[in-house]
Amino acid sequence: MTTATETKPLADVAKAGDVAMLCTHHAGRASSRPLTIAKVAGDHVMFLVDRTAPWFADVDTGTPVHMAISASGRNDWVSLNGAVQPTTDRAVIDDLWSAPAGAYFDGKDDPNITALDVTVSDGEYWSAPGGGPVGRLVSLVSAAVGKGPSGEHGSVA
């Protein structure tokens, strides 16, 4: 049976390395793009982004955004709302830098790197038991034999 009232900390449902679809708005239209999470700390989700990307013009300090995360290896799905804070502070960028980030930038000192800090205001998560295809199979079989969906659902603190 699904638990619908549990609240989990953000760090329990979102991790560095997860991919989030970050949704912004421009001229009344929503648009999303995949971004790899660089860090989760407290109520903050942080990314390294290229400030020359066309969508970046749609974010400024305080801009509301929405994120959807599917961490299928953990069978977690997360929906988050928040506000962004872009920064070019080199200390922040150095803290977020990782070897995989090098695939997207011309090195750690690339002048176009910007850290995007999303302060999460609220959200929801859904979790299925187990990881990978076996966990999904257990969930599907449980629902099919009348035991209802298994897993958890709740809010993100």
Buried (B, 14 or more C-beta within 10 A) or exposed (E): EBEEEEEBEBBBBBBBEBBBEBBBBEEEEEEBEEBBBBBBEEBBBBBBBEBEEEBBEBBEEEBBBBBBBBBBEBBBBBBBBBBBBBBEEEEBBEEBBEEEBEEEBEEBEBEEBBBBBBBBEEBBBBBBBBBEEEBBEBBEEBEEEEEEEBBBBBEBE
